[in-house]
Amino acid sequence: MTNEEAIKALKEIKTYTAASLLDELDYVIAIMEKLNKEGIKEPLATDFRYLKVDK
């Protein structure tokens, strides 16, 4: 599964999610979009300990 597919699925799920969980789902979507934008195509297989972080 690609990040784009996961993001699309999360946005579709959002339609059917309880209102009490919308903020959490928006947060997860934002994380996935940021990872994708930063070029992290396989977040589950990425070792984040060695990524350079801009401060």
C-alpha positions in Angstrom: 0.0 0.0 0.0 1.3 3.5 -0.8 1.0 6.6 1.4 -1.4 8.0 -1.2 -3.7 5.0 -0.9 -3.6 5.1 2.9 -4.4 8.9 2.9 -7.2 8.4 0.5 -8.7 5.6 2.6 -8.4 7.6 5.8 -10.2 10.5 4.2 -13.0 8.1 3.1 -13.2 6.6 6.6 -13.5 10.2 7.9 -17.0 10.4 6.3 -18.2 7.5 8.5 -16.3 8.3 11.7 -18.0 9.4 14.9 -17.7 13.2 15.5 -15.8 12.5 18.7 -12.9 11.0 16.7 -12.6 13.6 13.9 -9.7 15.5 15.5 -7.7 12.3 16.0 -8.3 11.2 12.4 -7.4 14.6 11.1 -4.1 14.4 13.1 -3.3 11.0 11.5 -4.0 12.3 8.0 -1.8 15.3 8.6 1.0 13.0 9.7 0.7 10.8 6.7 0.6 13.8 4.4 3.7 15.2 6.0 5.6 12.0 5.8 4.7 11.6 2.2 5.7 15.2 1.4 9.1 14.6 3.1 9.7 11.5 0.8 9.1 8.8 3.4 7.3 6.3 1.3 7.4 3.3 3.7 6.9 4.8 7.2 6.5 1.4 8.9 9.9 0.3 7.5 11.7 3.6 8.3 14.1 3.8 11.2 13.4 7.4 12.3 16.3 7.4 14.7 18.7 8.2 11.9 16.7 10.9 10.1 18.1 14.4 10.2 15.7 16.8 11.9 15.7 20.5 11.1 15.2 22.7 14.1 
